[in-house]
Amino acid sequence: MFFSGLWQTRLTWVGLCSVALLLIPALRLGAEDKSAAKWRPLFNGKDLDGWIPKIRGEKLGDNYGNTFRVENGVLKVAYDREKYPEFKEKFGHLFYREPFSNYRLRVEYRFTGDQCAGGPGWAFRNSGVMVHGEDPAGMALDQDFPASIEVQLLGGPGQGDRPTANLCTPGTNVVMGPELVTRHCTNSKSKTYHGDQWVTVELEVRGDQVIRHLIDGQVVLEYQQPQLDPRDAHAKELAAKQGGQLLLKGGTISLQSESHPVEFRRVDIQILE
């Protein structure tokens, strides 16, 4: 009877272990699902709900020429000839209504068609995602760009190298290693994306500590201490409003219109603690 009871106990233990082993993949899947659920779309695929345009020379909220629009589930930056016979420096930004500080952002974009007539040469297949940006309500009517950190999105011209997910700094500076970087743009180490292919860029933004640009899960650019540039008059005013503090702990997110048609089919965010 003892051996019989012991054998039954062993069978029960083996059975429990088997069940536990079967549950592990399910638990792992549950954890993955929970992590994936943290991502939420900022662009709903239907309309511009939650977003507000600010185009140079126009009042906040005036979507001049229907520049920003949603068609077939895609957020488009477009330039109809009736309203844009020439670009005339009508740089625009589409701001999300809510500021953020610590997060991951995933943007999927592509360039299409021809550049608007009169657009600057540097703006060919050029757009961007602005983070740690100022409140658009405080922008001047003729202001070109918000003080912000720009993740520059570039498309290749068909040959040669032209990396994307670069850094530009309108009204701002950053630190790389021991160096305060005051140049306007810094290239990433990404490859070049020619044609109209979709490209996915991810950002990891951690307040005033570090910002990373990633493509295919690989970091292509990293820097620290995003901050307002005291040499810039407007940025200096913004710093004064926050008690002289230069470091940027958070801010708005916006998508650019710089004269070349561009499409966004995904803008997702994952809040980090």
N, C-alpha and C positions, 0 to 999 in steps of 0.2 A: 504494500500500500504506500510506503514511503517513496519508493522509486516511481510508482505510478503518479503520485502527487507531484514529485519533483519534475517528472517528464511533462506533466500538464503545465506546471509553472514555467518551464523552459519554453514550451510551445506558446504560452500566453505572452512571454517576454519577446519572443521572436516575432509574434504577430504585431505587437505594439511597435517594435522597431521598424517593421515593414511599413506600417501605416505612417509612422513618422517620416520615413524616407520618401514615401509618396507625397506627403504634405509639403516637404521642403521646396520642390519646384513651384508649387502653388503659392507658398508664402513668398518666395522670391518674385513671382509674377505679380503678386499683390503689391509688394513693395515698389516694383517698377511702375505699376499702374498708378500708385499713389504719387510717385515722383512725377510721372508724366502729367498727372492731373493738375500739378502746380502751374503748368503753362496755361496761359489764357490769351486769347486773341485780342489785340488792340484794334485790328481791322476785322470787321465782322463779315466781309465778303459780299455785303449787300448795299451799303451806303456809307456816308461819311459821318455817321453817328459817333459822337465823342471827339471829333476832330474840328479844328477851326483854322481857316487859312489866313495868312498875312502876306500880302503881295505888295512889293514896293510901289508906292504912290497911291495905294488903296487903303481904305479903312480896315481895321481888324474885322474879319468875318465876311468881307467882300471877296467872293471867289471870281475874280475878274476873268472873263472869257471862258468860264467853266474849266479853268486850268486843271483843277483837281476833280476827278470824276470816277465813278465806278461803273464798269461795263463788263458783263460776262464774268462776274466774280473777281475782277481784277481792279485794283486801285491804279488809275492812270494819271500821269502828268502829260497833258496834251496841249498843242498850240494850233487851234483852228485859224486858218488864214484870215478869216473875216476880222477877228480880234487881234491877231498877231501877224500883220503883214511884215512887221519887223519886231524884234524882241524888245528893243529900247530899254534894256536893263531892268526889266520887270522880274527881278529875282523874287522867288516866293518860297514860303515855308508853310507846311501843313502841320499844325501843332496838336498833339494829343492833350486833352483837357486836364489831365492829372499829372503832377510832377512825381518823379521817382528818385530814389537814392541808391538802393542796393538791389541789383537785379541782373538777370540775364535777358538779353534781347535777341530775337532771331528774326532776320529780315531776308526775304527771298525776292530778288529783283532781276530785271533785264532791261537793256536798252533796245529801242525799236526805231525804225524810220530815220528821217533826216533831221538834222538840227534846224531850229527855227532861224529864219533869215535875220542877220544882224546879231546873232549870239556870238560872244567872244570865243576866240579860238581855243582857249584853255577849257571851255565848257563843253567841247565835243565829247559825247558819251561820258558825261560827268554829272553826278548827282551826289547825294549824301544823306546820312542820318545824323542829326544833331542831338547830342545828349548833354546833360547838365546845362541846358539852355535857360535863358532868361524868360520871364513872363512876357508873352507877346503884347499884353495890355500896356506895357511900358515902352514899346518900341516906337520910334519916330515914324512919321508917315513915309518918309523917303529912305528909311534905313534899309540897307541891302541885306544884312545877315544879323541874326541874333548873336549876342555874346554867348559862346557855347564851345563845346568840343565837337568837332566834326569828324565823323567816320566817313571819309571820302570814298565814294563808289565810282569806279572807272571801268569803262569797257575798252577792249583793244581795238585798234584801227584796222586790223586785218593782218598786220605783220609787225614784228618787233615786240619789245617788252613794255608793258604798261600795267604794273601791279594795281590791285584794288585793296579795299579795306585799309587805306592810308589814313594819316592823321593831318587835319588842318585845324588852325586855332584862331578863329575870328574873335578878337578881344580877349584872348586867353593865352596862357602858357602851361607847360607841363614840365615834369622832372623825369629824366631818363638816367638811371644810375645816379651819379653825383652831380649831373649837369642840369641846370635850369635851361630848358629849350625854348628859345624865343623866336626861332625861324617859323615861318607860317605853315609849311607842310613838311611832313616826314613820310617817306615811302615805307610800306610794309615789305615783307619778304614773300608775298603771295605770288602765284603764277599769274599770267595774263589770260583773260577770258575774252576771246574774240567772238564776233557774231552776236546773234540774238538769244544766246543760251541763258537759262536761268542760273543764277548764282546765289548761294546761301551764305550769309555772313552772320556770325554770332558775336555778341559782345558780353563780356563779364564786367560789370560796373560795381565797384565797392566804395561808394561814397567818395571821400577825398583821399582814399588810400591807393587804389590801383584800378586801372582800366585795361582790359585785354581784348584784342581783336582776334577772332578765330575763324578759320575756314577749314572745312572737313575735320573739325575737332582739333586742329593744330593752331597754336598761337603764332600769329604772323606779326604781331606788334604788341608791345606792352609798355606802359608808362605809369607814373605815379603823380600824386599831388596836383590834380587839375586845379587851376587857379586863374583868377582875373588878372589881366595885364594892366599894371598901373600906368603904362605909357599910353594906353588908349583912353581918350577922354570919356567915352561912354562907359567903358568898363570901370573906370575910376569912380564914376557916379554910382554905379551899381555896388561897388565895394563900400562906398560911404553909407549907402542905405543899409548895409549889413554890418555897421559898426567898424568899418575899416578892414574887415576880414576879407582876405583874397581867396582863400581856399574854397573850392566849390564842393559841397557835400551832396548835392543833388540838383535837380532842375527838370526842365521840360524836355520832351522828346519831340522832334519834328522831322519831316521828310522834305527834301528840297525840290525846287523847280529852278533849273539854271539854263534853260533854253534847248535841251535835248530831250525828246520824249523818252519816258521811262515808266516801267510798270512794276507794281509791287503786288504779289499774290499772297504774301504772308508777312504779318507783323505780329509776333507773339512775345509775351513777356513772362518771366518766372521770377517772382519776388524772392529775394534772399534775406534770411534773417541776419 
